[in-house]
Amino acid sequence: MKFYAVLALCLGAARATLLLNIPSLKTPMVFKRNVGDNQICKGRFCLETPSDGQINISIFTEDFKRVFHKEGLKSKENVDFSFNTMRRQACTVRIEEKEQIKTPIKVLYEFTSQYNTFNEDVAKSEIIDPAMVEMSRFEKLLYELSQQTSFRQKETAAFSDSIKEIVVTILVINFVMFIAFTGILTYQMFSFKVFLKKKKLI
């Protein structure tokens, strides 16, 4: 199970797609997004509501470093962003009015993060090593399953041989009994014929 979790992280499973309903921008809308260490973060914003106004969008790290800024996002305009993190932190997203815009508005927000596998040390410690551990466990489970299957096959074969021996024994006994019965019947018929001759009945 952990192996698939590691694979999912490698493929970028930490994904969020939200449609933000913003009732007012008299004060900027601010929210936080938690991000792990050694991550590549990317995504996009789109002002979904038809409007003549524009908005500004920024993303800041915990040390107030601005890693993304879009000045004057227009209606139906898509803007992509991408940045890296070195440590676990909560990034701050800030959406504010640039030109007067009629509210409420809806803003599409997509955010994806995955381990920075371009960094060999990160790829080894976060992806390759855990995957190798899980693969080793998986191989061990397969070996144990193979051993159990082989043992069951031997048990079944031994039981099958016993059944064959029992069947053969029964057939031999039946055959011997048939020969014995045939011999007794033949003897009785011969004796009865001799008896009838003595009595001059035949």
GULUM-217185 format. One line per 3 residues: number of its first residue (from 1); their letters; for each residue z negated, x negated, y of C-alpha. Coordinates in Angstrom, 3 decimals. Example, Ala and Ser with C-alpha at 12.3 -4.5 7.8 and 13.67 -1.06 7.14 Angstrom:
! residues 2
1) as) -7.800,-12.300,-4.500  -7.140,-13.670,-1.060
This chain:
! residues 202
1) mkf) 0.000,0.000,0.000  -0.881,-2.825,2.364  2.457,-4.456,1.620
4) yav) 4.276,-1.397,2.984  1.992,-1.401,6.026  2.943,-5.012,6.693
7) lal) 6.609,-4.135,6.234  6.252,-1.247,8.658  4.703,-3.526,11.268
10) clg) 7.541,-5.984,10.792  10.076,-3.218,11.383  8.305,-1.926,14.487
13) aar) 6.264,1.072,13.366  3.950,1.163,16.414  6.096,3.666,18.265
16) atl) 5.318,6.444,20.734  7.632,8.971,22.382  6.058,11.303,24.920
19) lln) 7.304,13.810,27.467  4.876,13.443,30.363  4.233,16.644,32.283
22) ips) 3.198,15.564,35.780  1.901,18.471,37.901  1.565,16.438,41.097
25) lkt) 2.209,12.964,42.523  0.084,13.243,45.634  -1.869,10.487,43.945
28) pmv) -0.189,8.141,41.424  -0.384,9.050,37.759  -2.080,6.231,35.836
31) fkr) -2.684,5.877,32.101  -3.318,3.056,29.651  -1.568,1.919,26.492
34) nvg) -3.387,-0.303,23.965  -1.326,-3.218,22.669  -2.161,-5.735,19.948
37) dnq) -1.966,-9.489,20.190  1.331,-11.382,19.889  3.435,-8.271,20.423
40) ick) 6.944,-7.642,21.726  6.713,-4.414,23.729  9.764,-2.426,24.753
43) grf) 10.762,1.101,25.628  12.244,3.266,28.345  11.555,5.840,31.039
46) cle) 13.732,8.745,32.102  13.132,11.318,34.840  14.088,14.478,32.954
49) tps) 13.588,16.995,35.786  16.607,17.647,38.053  15.557,16.470,41.511
52) dgq) 16.803,14.733,44.644  13.574,12.735,44.854  12.796,9.388,43.258
55) ini) 9.801,7.776,41.578  8.499,4.253,41.088  7.188,3.088,37.710
58) sif) 5.183,-0.069,37.004  3.394,-1.587,34.018  0.491,-4.031,34.461
61) ted) -1.478,-6.162,32.015  -5.292,-6.311,32.079  -5.193,-9.335,34.398
64) fkr) -3.120,-7.237,36.866  0.084,-9.091,36.122  3.049,-6.785,36.671
67) vfh) 5.348,-7.015,33.647  7.698,-4.177,34.620  8.690,-2.363,37.809
70) keg) 11.389,0.165,38.580  11.905,1.099,42.202  13.441,4.538,42.828
73) lks) 14.086,6.054,39.409  16.498,8.952,39.889  16.878,12.179,37.958
76) ken) 18.451,11.716,34.500  18.436,7.943,34.961  17.256,5.811,32.022
79) vdf) 15.524,2.493,32.575  14.533,0.090,29.778  11.653,-2.369,29.785
82) sfn) 10.523,-5.284,27.605  7.640,-7.769,27.743  5.441,-9.884,25.460
85) tmr) 1.670,-10.044,24.997  -0.427,-12.951,23.760  -3.707,-11.098,23.173
88) rqa) -4.969,-7.598,22.462  -5.304,-5.582,25.639  -4.791,-2.248,27.393
91) ctv) -1.708,-2.162,29.598  -1.665,0.187,32.595  1.312,2.447,33.363
94) rie) 1.572,3.676,36.963  3.974,6.404,38.120  4.155,7.220,41.830
97) eke) 6.376,8.986,44.302  8.926,6.952,46.257  10.718,9.735,48.066
100) qik) 9.326,13.226,48.396  9.906,14.931,45.068  9.285,18.524,44.069
103) tpi) 6.651,18.773,41.364  5.912,19.445,38.573  8.214,16.926,36.934
106) kvl) 8.780,15.675,33.395  9.186,12.004,32.549  10.293,10.808,29.117
109) yef) 8.273,7.806,27.982  9.100,5.699,24.909  7.037,2.692,23.863
112) tsq) 7.490,0.456,20.826  5.545,-2.668,19.875  5.926,-5.086,16.996
115) ynt) 4.775,-8.563,16.082  6.637,-11.343,17.831  8.284,-12.722,14.712
118) fne) 10.414,-15.056,16.824  7.253,-17.163,17.049  7.051,-18.962,13.672
121) dva) 3.249,-19.252,13.727  2.864,-15.536,14.457  5.416,-14.592,11.809
124) kse) 3.623,-16.743,9.233  0.085,-15.560,9.985  0.817,-11.878,10.682
127) iid) 3.779,-11.106,8.410  4.636,-13.729,5.810  1.140,-14.670,4.575
130) pam) -0.112,-11.063,4.222  3.148,-10.092,2.545  2.852,-12.971,0.067
133) vem) -0.736,-11.965,-0.762  0.343,-8.377,-1.396  3.316,-9.557,-3.459
136) srf) 0.992,-11.687,-5.608  -1.272,-8.680,-6.176  1.747,-6.563,-7.018
139) ekl) 3.004,-9.151,-9.534  -0.470,-9.269,-11.129  -0.486,-5.485,-11.477
142) lye) 2.978,-5.574,-13.044  1.835,-8.247,-15.521  -1.252,-6.220,-16.497
145) lsq) 0.893,-3.111,-16.908  3.340,-5.084,-19.068  0.464,-6.322,-21.267
148) qts) -0.912,-2.801,-21.673  2.548,-1.462,-22.509  3.086,-4.175,-25.125
151) frq) -0.319,-3.419,-26.704  0.477,0.302,-26.862  3.840,-0.438,-28.453
154) ket) 2.167,-2.528,-31.158  -0.369,0.220,-31.818  2.413,2.783,-32.071
157) aaf) 4.421,0.555,-34.397  1.395,-0.012,-36.651  0.703,3.722,-36.743
160) sds) 4.373,4.359,-37.493  4.275,1.882,-40.404  1.165,3.629,-41.777
163) ike) 2.934,6.987,-41.599  5.935,5.532,-43.427  3.678,4.151,-46.170
166) ivv) 1.960,7.523,-46.587  5.289,9.346,-46.786  6.667,6.894,-49.358
169) til) 3.468,7.184,-51.425  3.684,10.982,-51.427  7.338,10.868,-52.458
172) vin) 6.566,8.491,-55.322  3.678,10.662,-56.517  5.875,13.762,-56.368
175) fvm) 8.615,11.985,-58.283  6.171,10.803,-60.964  4.708,14.305,-61.249
178) fia) 8.220,15.741,-61.557  9.073,13.285,-64.365  5.782,14.047,-66.095
181) ftg) 6.296,17.807,-65.772  9.849,17.492,-67.063  8.646,15.433,-70.021
184) ilt) 5.867,17.902,-70.859  8.236,20.847,-70.580  10.794,19.109,-72.810
187) yqm) 8.093,18.306,-75.365  6.851,21.886,-75.370  10.360,23.261,-75.796
190) fsf) 11.005,20.863,-78.685  7.658,21.737,-80.303  8.342,25.463,-79.899
193) kvf) 11.775,25.053,-81.472  10.247,23.208,-84.425  7.654,25.990,-84.770
196) lkk) 10.364,28.650,-84.821  12.282,26.729,-87.515  9.188,26.501,-89.649
199) kkl) 8.723,30.204,-89.354  12.401,30.644,-90.219  12.938,32.596,-87.036
202) i) 15.927,30.527,-86.087
